[in-house]
Amino acid sequence: MGGCQSFIGSGDEASHTLTAENHGDINTLKLKNNNVQKAPCLQEKVYLQDHFLRERISDVDLFTLTALPHGLDQNEWLAFNAISFFKNINLISSALSEFCTSTSCPTAKGPGNRVYEWMDEHGKKLKCSAPLYTDYAMSYIQDLLTDENVFPTRAGVTFPNGFMFLVQKVFLLLFRTLSHLYSAHYRDAVAVDIHPHLNTLLTHFITFSHTFRLLEASETAPLDDIINALTH
Ligand SMILES: [Zn+2]
């Protein structure tokens, strides 16, 4: 069984991080309200700019959408949503995969220089590129979700002991996928106009994760700024 580790790296920020020197690239995309120079703190994280934060695909109440439906077993609800989030995050990740290569992203990172390492089945840590980490993560999740012993689909079959732990691991890996997309590929998401989907997906994902306590605060810390902006 594979695993995952993270730490704060000491090297340069991910190669796609916005800097004062490459604002020109952003301006050519679709900015209508160029106030970048007036807000220095936003220069580093394009996804915190107000006009991007407002872009969502739905105004539905995500707390209502997330709440456990009356009469439904909680494990069933967790399984259903784990599968749904996996499909949606995998879809967006795949849509941006042409921008995420071993050259553009030689290290799997999130914001704040958070480095993600994969742990192989022998417990050995592997420092790998972002696309390779994503491949490992998605394959691992796919194997779990299709394992009848972990995510049973037959009526009357109960969920295994430790199910919650495995669900938390699925959400951890999905969060890291989103974390890398925000850190390194938000400009790419803007370029192909899927950033409203990304914002909505992150908001729903975080609302669900908070409701069922699926992610540690220390894990989500690198995205706290945008999480707070999207959920408040
Ligand atoms: Zn990447």
Residues whose N, C-alpha, C, O or C-beta is under 5 A from the ligand:
A	BS01	ZN	F99 C100 T101 C105 A130 A184
